Amino acid sequence: MEPGSAVSAILVQGDMNIAATCTVTYMDAQHLLACGHPLMQFGAVDLPMTKATVLATLPSPLNAFKIVNTTETVGSFVQDRHNGILGEFGKKPEMIPVTLTIHGESADKQFHYEILNNAHLSPIAMMATVFNALHGVNEYGEETTYRMNGRISVDGYPAVTMQNMFAAVDGGQPGAMLAAAALGERFSRIFDNPYSMPAIHGVQLDYDIVRERRWARLESARTDITEARPGDDITIEAMLRPYRGEGVVQHIPIHIPPSTSKGQLRILVSDGDTLDHFSRGSSLLGRRLDLASTIAALNKEHVNNRVYVSLLEADPQAMVADKVMPTLPLSIMNVMDGMRGTQDMVVSNESSVNEAATAPLDYVVAGAQVLTITIK
């Protein structure tokens, strides 16, 4: 390496690779200055620094580019500033190891790679590599459904567990794109806390491929009663309409708690995303939790291959960090009122007093219905 030669900053390395290559401006025994411009101008960074060989330059007035091979690792880039990027020889970068396994119909395909540890680019790198892997297998297609099981290991905290299905819904994005976006969203929420830098030391992902579109719309929901008493057991009947298939009826029993107040009781019959939005999503709008609360909230999210029934009572519900406190008495609300000014506590108008669900279904469930009964 010498001034004028090529040098690369690595975003992903291993079975999949993403690198940014530019020119060495200056170097001494400990440091290297390159590019003469920023990559993203993130300031402090931690990216592997490698030698690079330019194989060809393709000139174009629209978009000229070079074809490059990255070679030997020589240190880490530690600064990304307006005037260039600064590398330090001999420094070992901190990367996030990823193991991604795709279980196809004929054989399994496994990828081992590492992505950069950066709050802005790590979610994008995860999305790009997962979509590229799913898109690259022979079973890929617009009709393909993916069953995902995975975990994100964060040092000092419980692992973030992930279990969901992904399929194109009503002509929307393909399942592979939805699977990649869901993983990137979890990474963004882990990094987007203002209190601590997460030390992610491993990601394990497993995808099962089904070569058909496995999703179902919640077409209707009903119950055969209009009145009930506290302590009663009722049954909700939900009709699912699978993609290009016959209707499927699910019966979900649910218990009305003895403490339920008299009056109107709303029953939300929905998919997991709708229930998460009701119980946490709208309450968390604009709030940034600490890392422990973020991981706890992620692990409480509902899967999308079940039908959920939630009883909604017209009493205030408070949420402090990831903890939900339904039907709080006004006396307690007054005592805790000081927390609302600092956004430590968010209050909603309804409380979820009980919840039930079907067994796991082999469909991505979408839709919601609201029923109303009278508690006597």
Residue pairs with C-beta under 8 A, 6 or more apart in sequence:
1 7
1 24
1 27
1 32
1 51
1 74
2 24
2 27
3 24
3 25
3 26
3 27
4 23
4 24
5 23
5 24
5 51
5 52
6 21
6 22
6 23
6 24
6 51
6 52
6 53
6 54
6 68
7 21
7 22
7 23
7 24
7 32
7 34
7 49
7 50
7 51
7 52
7 87
8 19
8 20
8 21
8 49
8 50
8 51
8 52
8 68
8 70
9 19
9 20
9 21
9 22
9 39
9 47
9 48
9 49
9 77
9 85
10 17
10 18
10 19
10 47
10 48
10 49
10 50
10 70
10 73
10 93
10 116
11 18
11 19
11 20
11 47
11 115
11 116
11 121
11 125
12 18
12 19
12 113
12 114
12 115
12 116
12 125
12 128
12 129
13 19
13 48
13 70
13 95
13 113
13 114
14 98
14 111
14 112
14 113
14 114
15 111
15 112
15 113
16 111
16 113
16 129
16 132
16 133
17 70
17 113
18 125
18 128
18 129
19 50
19 52
19 68
19 70
20 39
21 52
21 54
21 66
21 68
21 70
22 34
22 35
22 36
22 37
22 85
23 34
23 35
23 36
24 32
24 33
24 34
25 33
25 34
25 35
25 36
25 84
26 32
26 33
27 33
29 89
30 88
30 89
31 86
31 87
31 88
31 89
32 49
32 75
32 86
32 87
32 88
32 89
33 84
33 85
33 86
33 87
34 84
34 85
34 87
35 84
35 85
36 83
36 84
37 82
37 83
37 84
38 80
38 81
38 82
38 83
38 84
38 85
39 45
39 80
39 85
40 80
40 120
40 121
41 80
41 81
41 82
42 80
42 118
42 120
43 79
43 80
43 81
44 78
44 79
44 80
45 77
45 78
45 79
45 80
45 85
45 118
46 76
46 77
46 78
46 93
46 94
46 116
46 117
46 118
47 76
47 77
47 93
47 116
47 118
48 73
48 76
48 77
48 93
48 95
49 73
49 74
49 75
49 76
49 77
49 87
49 88
49 89
50 70
50 71
50 72
50 73
50 74
51 70
51 71
51 72
51 74
52 68
52 69
52 70
52 71
53 68
53 69
53 71
54 66
54 67
54 68
55 66
55 67
55 68
55 69
56 66
56 67
57 64
57 65
57 66
57 67
58 64
58 65
58 66
58 67
74 87
74 89
74 90
75 87
75 88
75 89
75 90
75 91
76 87
76 88
76 91
76 92
76 93
77 85
77 86
77 87
77 88
78 86
78 87
78 88
78 91
79 85
79 86
93 116
93 117
94 117
95 114
95 115
95 116
95 117
96 114
96 115
96 116
96 117
96 122
96 200
96 201
96 202
96 203
97 112
97 113
97 114
97 201
97 202
97 203
98 111
98 112
98 113
98 114
98 115
98 126
98 129
98 202
98 203
98 205
99 110
99 111
99 112
99 202
99 203
99 204
99 205
100 110
100 111
100 113
100 129
100 130
100 133
100 205
100 207
101 108
101 109
101 110
101 111
101 205
101 206
101 207
102 108
102 109
102 110
102 133
102 134
102 137
102 207
102 209
103 206
103 207
103 208
103 209
104 137
104 138
104 139
104 209
105 139
105 209
105 211
106 138
109 133
109 137
111 129
111 133
113 129
115 122
115 125
115 126
115 129
116 122
116 125
117 200
119 191
119 192
119 197
122 187
122 191
122 200
123 184
123 185
123 187
123 188
123 191
124 184
126 180
126 183
126 184
126 187
126 203
127 180
127 181
127 183
127 184
128 180
130 176
130 179
130 180
130 183
130 205
131 176
131 177
131 179
131 180
134 140
134 146
134 176
134 179
134 180
134 207
135 176
137 209
139 209
139 211
140 176
141 211
142 168
142 174
143 168
143 211
143 212
143 213
144 167
144 174
144 175
144 176
144 209
144 210
144 211
144 212
144 213
145 165
145 166
145 167
145 175
145 209
145 210
145 212
145 213
145 214
145 215
145 364
146 165
146 166
146 167
146 175
146 176
146 179
146 207
146 208
146 209
146 210
147 164
147 165
147 207
147 208
147 210
148 162
148 163
148 164
148 165
148 166
148 179
148 182
148 205
148 206
148 207
149 162
149 163
149 205
149 206
150 161
150 162
150 163
150 183
150 203
150 204
150 205
150 206
151 159
151 160
151 161
151 162
151 203
151 204
152 159
152 160
152 162
152 186
152 187
152 190
152 200
152 202
152 203
153 159
153 200
153 201
153 202
153 203
153 204
154 160
154 190
154 198
154 199
154 200
154 201
154 291
154 295
155 198
155 199
155 200
155 201
156 199
157 198
157 291
157 292
157 295
158 295
158 296
158 299
160 186
160 190
160 295
160 298
160 299
161 299
162 182
162 183
162 186
162 205
163 303
164 182
164 303
164 304
164 305
165 214
165 303
165 304
165 305
165 363
165 364
166 175
166 176
166 178
166 179
166 182
166 364
167 175
167 178
167 213
167 214
167 215
167 243
167 364
168 174
168 175
168 178
168 213
168 215
169 215
169 364
169 366
172 178
173 181
175 213
179 207
183 205
186 298
189 294
189 298
190 198
190 200
190 291
190 294
190 295
190 298
191 198
192 288
193 288
193 289
193 290
193 291
193 294
194 288
195 290
195 291
196 290
196 291
198 291
213 243
213 244
214 242
214 243
214 362
214 363
214 364
215 242
215 243
215 363
215 364
215 365
215 366
216 240
216 241
216 242
216 243
216 245
216 248
216 361
216 363
216 364
216 365
216 366
217 240
217 241
217 366
217 367
218 238
218 239
218 240
218 269
218 270
218 271
218 307
218 365
218 366
218 367
218 368
218 369
219 239
219 240
219 241
219 247
219 367
220 238
220 239
220 369
221 236
221 237
221 238
221 239
221 269
221 369
221 371
222 236
222 237
222 371
223 234
223 235
223 236
223 237
223 267
223 371
223 373
224 235
224 237
225 234
225 373
226 373
226 374
227 373
227 374
227 375
227 376
228 234
228 256
228 265
228 373
228 374
228 375
228 376
229 256
229 375
229 376
230 256
230 257
230 258
230 259
230 260
230 375
231 255
231 256
231 257
231 258
232 255
232 256
233 253
233 254
233 255
233 256
234 253
234 254
234 256
234 373
235 251
235 252
235 253
235 254
236 251
236 252
236 253
236 254
236 267
236 269
236 309
236 371
237 249
237 250
237 251
237 252
238 249
238 250
238 251
238 252
238 269
238 307
238 358
238 369
239 247
239 248
239 249
239 250
240 247
240 248
240 249
240 250
240 307
240 361
240 363
240 365
241 247
241 248
242 248
242 363
250 307
250 358
250 361
252 269
252 307
252 309
252 356
252 357
252 358
253 356
254 267
254 309
254 311
254 354
254 355
254 356
255 354
255 356
256 265
256 311
256 354
256 375
257 311
257 353
257 354
259 327
259 353
260 311
260 313
260 353
260 375
261 313
261 314
261 315
261 375
262 375
262 376
263 314
263 374
263 375
264 314
264 372
264 373
264 374
264 375
265 311
265 312
265 313
265 372
265 373
265 374
265 375
266 311
266 312
266 313
266 314
266 350
266 370
266 371
266 372
267 309
267 310
267 311
267 312
267 370
267 371
267 372
267 373
268 274
268 275
268 278
268 308
268 309
268 310
268 312
268 368
268 369
268 370
269 307
269 308
269 309
269 368
269 369
269 370
269 371
270 278
270 307
270 308
270 310
270 367
270 368
270 369
271 304
271 306
271 307
271 308
271 365
271 366
271 367
271 368
272 301
272 302
272 303
272 304
272 306
272 308
272 365
273 302
273 304
273 366
274 367
274 368
275 302
275 308
275 310
275 355
276 301
276 302
278 310
278 352
279 310
279 324
279 352
280 297
280 300
280 301
280 319
280 322
280 324
282 348
283 319
283 346
283 348
284 297
284 319
284 346
286 343
287 343
287 346
289 297
289 321
289 322
290 321
293 321
293 322
294 322
296 321
296 322
297 322
300 322
302 308
302 357
303 360
304 364
304 365
304 366
305 360
305 361
305 362
305 363
305 364
305 365
306 357
306 358
306 359
306 360
306 361
306 365
307 357
307 358
307 361
307 365
308 355
308 356
308 357
309 355
309 356
309 357
310 352
310 354
310 355
311 352
311 353
311 354
311 355
312 350
312 351
312 352
312 353
313 326
313 327
313 350
313 351
313 352
313 353
314 349
314 350
315 326
315 327
315 328
315 350
315 351
316 327
316 328
316 333
316 347
316 348
316 349
316 351
317 324
317 325
317 326
317 327
317 328
317 347
317 348
317 349
317 350
317 351
317 352
318 324
318 325
318 328
318 333
318 336
318 345
318 346
318 347
319 325
319 345
319 346
319 347
319 348
320 339
320 344
320 345
321 344
324 352
326 351
326 352
326 353
327 351
327 353
328 336
333 347
336 345
339 345
340 346
340 347
